[in-house]
Amino acid sequence: MMLDTLKTLLSVYGPTGQETQVAEAVKRLLEGHVDGMRTDVMGNLIVEKRGEKGGKTILFSAHMDHIGLVVTDIEDTGYLRVTNVGGVGVDSMRCRHVVFANGVHGVAVCQPTKGETAGMQHLFVDIGAGDRAEAEKLVKLGDVCVFAPDLIPLGQHRYASPAMDDRCACALLAELLMQLSAPRNTVVAVFSVQEEVGLRGAAAAAYQVAPDLGVALDVTAWGDTPEVKLPAVKLGEGAAVKFMDRSMIATPCVRDALIAAAEKANVPYQREILPFGGTDGGAIQHSRGGVPTGTLSIPCRYVHSACETIDMRDMDSALAILKVFVNGEY
Amino acid sequence: MELKTLCELNGASGQEGAVRKAILEAARPLCDDIRIDRMGNVIAFKKGRTGGRHLLFSAHMDEVGFIILDATEEGLLVFRPVGGIDPRVTVSKYVVVGEKKWKGVIGALAIHLQSAEDRKRVLDYDGLYIDIGAKTRDEALADCPPGSYAYFDSCYQEFGDGCAVSKALDDRVGCYNLLRLLENTYDADVTCAFVTQEEVGLRGAAGAAFAAQADTVLVLEGTTAGDMGDVEKVRRVCEPGKGVAISFMDHASIAHRGLYGELMALAQKRGIAHQVKRGATGGNDAGAYQRSKQGVRTCVLSVPCRYIHGPSSVVKLSDVEAQYDLARAYAEEAKAE
């Protein structure tokens, strides 16, 4: 069920710009459950589940890509020089186990910075090569490494893993499609690419689909650890209906419809204002002439680290909300 | 048209007219259809022998330059850059200003008059002026009203071992090669887009992209080469003389992986000098094309330029040839899928 789908999607290699394997995994899950599946030129997987005549077209977007490090140079000594793909903080890459598409393992390390603020230029990746020639047998310039997959159960309801952002929302969207039958409205699910570098896949997809409504599904940050209080959302208190982040102010009618769906489904939910960050919603909302758009978020601690942590009860709440939402009258 | 001619034309973002005119004249006899769109882009179309594929090659006409905002009471012009120019490369440079091309100098407080403190501070634009020899504010602004543009007054010269130095090599090298591409015939339909306002935000390309029907976009650019002084080997990005630099990714776009692989293989097969751009810095028109409408596959081919965005950028002419050779090879081999 949801946990199995989540586990499947978390283990797949898929950094920004190379999402094909994730798309393949999603396609395998959805075979037989949907009315149509296609991939566009950027690699977005666009899936349709037809609704009744007279219903609206709702676009849901969850992004398949996650952050990584791209190889920009190889030292004569065999170490790899890298830079970030998406928002990678140096702190998340200190002595971190990473893995490449071809299965090569490495350790990402930050050098002493001699008083400077640590940046990408201080990082290198050690793949155990003794010199440049050995390294070139293992990796090429332009190859991307990601946090090595590692799912850790925490307590009764929670899991920590790389790539929760945004594979948990991909799992949520896949489960919705698998469990949904005869929706009133047509559901177009976009498993999007290149969100982490600027919502690029969603922009192209929204242009193609030209929906009546849009809802992005993504993780949001957390406000329930000792020093971090904003956004004011807590794990285990339900999916978060986003009011605003840096990419979008949620269209009030969509935001209110998500809240109404939560109340109708009688599940816990939270209201979220994120003072930074963005989601595919930002791209969908200003595509073409504009689209009423909102975002439903899964609270997630330690976002953009190797231990992104979510509560499965929030995933259940989100699924219940979406099942009511897709049958609304718009 | 010669690279020298193109580089010596003055056309910064928003004032590309002189470049546009020259390109229009040169391109018109070479293509089947040519038009200027609402962003001032020149879009030249060449029908292919068989069709089936439609390729778009893009280069930007604009260079970085300066714009006049005001003048001081003493007649010194207050100016700011159009596009990104490090203020440190502007000090003491000759410029030409305004419609009448008045000669001027970019000046700052002379070193003799600076305190030790002053010398440690990084010079910024609010400490720089353009001196055209005017004595009063009224005189200065009568000759160069606010909104006038100023350009580095430098000419193109070939020197050294097959090198050239000039302003505006970024991206007149691309425009130069696009015009040469128009001289050949291909099986595929080919559009050459000479776009405006790249340096201030990829703006012309966004407009060109919207009207384009291509299945593949190749952007021909100039990019930073850091192979000098005390720059560490792993931070040099690319090097003049090692061929056309192919990008796997930069700030504005991620190369379509299939296309990137095709170009690398093609360069290898045809023996065209090439290198991987070793960095993901910078942004260019590929970012605008890739995200237009339903998206399109893009890749960037760049000529390494030392001292880019300044009056004296340096390239190796063999790299300019390599960029042309690879673009032409791709166009020649483009087959319907």
Interface residues (C-beta under 8 A of the other chain):
Chain A: T16 G17 Q18 D40 V41 M42 N44 V70 T72 D73 E75 R81 T83 N84 V85 Q121 L141 G142 Q194 V197 R200 G201 A203 A204 Y207 Q208
Chain B: K233 V234 R235 F248 M249 I254 H256 R257 Y260 V276 R278 G279 A280 T281 Q290 R291 K293 Q294 G295 V296 R297
